Amino acid sequence: MDLQLSGKHALVTGSTGGIGLAIAKALASESAEVILNGRSSDRVLSAAEEIRAEIPDAVLNDFVGDLSLADRVDALAVQFKHIDILVNNLGVYGPKPFEKITDADWYSIIETNFMSGLRLSRHFLPRMKKSGWGRIIFISSESAANIPAEMIHYGVTKTMQVSLARGLAEMTRGTAVTVNTILAGPTRSEGVAGFIKGMAQSRNVAAEVVEKEFFQTVRPSSLLQRFATVDEIASMVAYVASPLSSATNGAALRVEGGVLSTIL
């Protein structure tokens, strides 16, 4: 299927690994021009090399900078005047007991997971509306609905993304611009794969055993009963980024393997 992305300009934040890199690859494979982003020039260069090894004719640009910082967002918006597709993927997570999550922890995770996308949307949504077409996509999580007790601060920021996306979508009424959220489920990203491997080695068991136990005890409602691949998330994002998804706006779209049991 041709997703009609040829010539579209896309920015994927936090795209040097994991879900972000997979999204960048998916968009590049559909002939979109992709801006890669990461905090390290080495990581950005490595991501570009990996994409070009798979997609030799990929058209790539880059912005090296921490987009949790307001001045870096402003600098990006000056450097890249026109973006058709904004994928707010940048995010961090980590378990911590609620009573030990300090104000500084809260401010830090909100700046990264929420404010980065808010600031970028504030720059580019008006430009998309003026140009007559655009896509803004927030990479959220099923944790937006199932707030994890072991990292409440993370879940709260994911809920914030869903609310922001819906509010921004209300501003696109009658236009060809859409704003949607992707609710990703447990995904075998670099971090997760490393965690599973480390757990397996510490217990001297196979990684498959640790994964099976995870879905039995931590996410027992999963219908998939395995970690999704980053490519499975990226495939949904590529469709939502395309002109073919024009009737999907203001939605929280699930790619979470059936973890959420509600039908709406």
N, C-alpha and C positions, 0 to 999 in steps of 0.2 A: 504494500500500500504506500502510495506517495503521500507523505504528510504535508507537502506543499510548504516546506520550510526553506527552500533554496533562496539565498539572499537575505534571509532574516538575520538580524543581529541579536545575539543572546548573551546575557551575562549570567554565569552560574557562580554564586559565592561559595567559598570553601570547596573548591573543585579540584584539589590536588590528590584526593583519595576518596575511597568509599563511595557512598551514594552520589556525592557531587561529581566525582570523576566519571562515574557511569552515566550520569545525566549529560555531562559535557560530551562524552563519546556518542551517546544516542543522538544528540542534536547535530553534532558534526557529521555523523553518518547520513543525516537527512539534508546535508549541504547548508546548514545554518552556519553563520560566522560566529564563533564562540569566543568569548572573553573568559579566560581562566583566571582564577583568583586564589591566592594563598598568602600566608605571611612570610614565606621564605622563597627567595628567588630560585634556590636549588630545587625546592619541591615543585614550583610552578614549571620550571624547565623540564623536570623529570616527567611531569604529567603531560606536557606537550609532546615530548618524545614518545611516550607510550601511546598517545592518541594517533600520532603520525605513523607509528609502526603498524597500526591496525587500519588507519584511514589515511593513506599517503597524500590525498588531495585535500585534507582538512584545512580550513581557513581559520587560523587561531590568532588571537591577540592575548594580552595578559595585563593584569594589574596586580602588582605585588604590594600588599598592605593589609593591615588588620582592620577589617570593616566593622569591628565593634567600636571603633573610634570615630567620632563625628568628623574630625578633620580629614580622615582618609576617605570617608564617603564623599565629602565635598570635593576632594581632589579627583576622585574617580568621575564624578558627574561633570567636572570641567574637562577632563581628558576625553570622555566618551559622551558626546552630545546626544547621540541617538541610539536607543536600545529598544528593540521590538519585544524582546522576551526577557523578563527579569525573574530568575529563579533564586529565591531567598533560601538557600540551603545551609548557610553558615550556622553551626550550632555546636554546643558542648554539653556534656552530661557527666555525671559521676555520682555514685551513691554517697549519702551523708545523712546521719540522723537529724531529724527536724530541729531538735533543740540545740544542735551544734552548727546549724546553718546561720552564719553571722550576717549582719547587714551588708558587709562587704561582699560576701558570697552572693547574696541576693542581687545586689547592684551589678556585680560582674556578669552573672548569667543572664540577667535581663538585657544588659548592654549587648551581649553577644547574640543571644537567641532571638531577641525581640526588637531592640532598637536598631540593629543593623538593617533589618528588613523594612522597618518603619521609615527610617531616614532615606533609604534608597527609593522606596515607593513614593515618598514625598517629592523627590527629585523627578522621577521618571513617569509617574502616572499622569501628571498634567501634559507632559511631552507626548505620551502615547495618545491621549485624547485629542491633542491638537493635530497629530499626524493622521489620526483616523483609524488606528489599529494598534493592538498591543495585548500582551499576556503578562500578568503577574502571578507567580506561583510560590506559595509558601510550603516548604517541606516541614510539616509538623509530624505528629506521631499519634498512635492510639493512646499514648499516655496523656493526651489532651482530654480524653474522656475517662480513662482508667488511671487516675493520678497515682503513681507508684509511691507507696509509703516510704520506700528506701531513698527516694530522691524527689521529694515534693516540689522543690524549687524548679526542677526540670519540667515536671508535668505542668506546673502553673504557667511557665513560659510558652509551652506548646498550646495551652488553652488560649493564651493571649494572642497567639498568631491566628488562631481560627477566628476569634472575634474581630481582630483587625482586618483580616481578609474579607469577612462578610461586610464590614462597614465600608471598606474601600469599594467593594463590588456595588454597593448602593449608589456610589458616585458615578458609576459607568452606565447608568440607565440610558437606553436608547443609542448606545455607541457600539463600536466593534471592538471595544476593550473588555477583557474579562479578568477577574481576580478569583483565584481558587486556592484551596489548601489540599495538600496530599497528607493523609493520615497513614504514615508508614508503620508497619508492625515490626516485630523482632527481625532484624536483618543482619545477615552475615557480612558486616563491614570489617574493615581492618581491625578496629578496636575489639569488636565482638569475637572475631576469629582468634585474636591473640589471647583474649580472656579465656575462651573455651580451651584453647591449647594449654594455657598455663594451669588451669584447673585440672585438666586431664593428667598432665605430667605430675602435678603435686600429689595426685591420688593414685598414680600409676594405673590409670584406666584409659580406654580409648575415648577419643573426642566424641564419638557417637553416643557413648554412654552419658556423658555430661549433657549433651544436647537433648537427649531423650528425657533425662531427669528435669531439665529446665522446663520443658513443656508439660511435664507431669505435675510439677510443684509451683512454678512461678507463673506460667501462662497456660493453665490447663484448659481454658476455653478456646484455645486455638484450634481451628479446623484443619489448618495446614499441617500442624504438628512437626514443623521444621522451621528453621530460619529462612526467610525469603532471601533471594539473591539481590545484589544491588542492581542488576540488570532488570529484574522484575519491577523494581520501583521506577527505574529510569524509563521503561517502556510506557508506563502510565503518564509520566511527566512529559515525554515527547508528544504523546497524543494531545494532552491538555494544552501544550504550547502551540499546537498547530491550528490553522484555520478550520480544520475539520471539527474542532470542539466548540464551535461558535455558539451553540445553544447551552453550554455548560458555564454557568457564572454564579458566583457566590456560594459555591458548593464545597463541602468537606468530603473529599473522595477517598475511599478506603482502599489501601493496598496492605492490609494488616492480617491477612490470612484467616479472617473470621474470628479474631480475638474478641471483638466487640459483638455481643449477642443481640443487641437491639436491632430491629429491622429498619429504623429510621436514624 
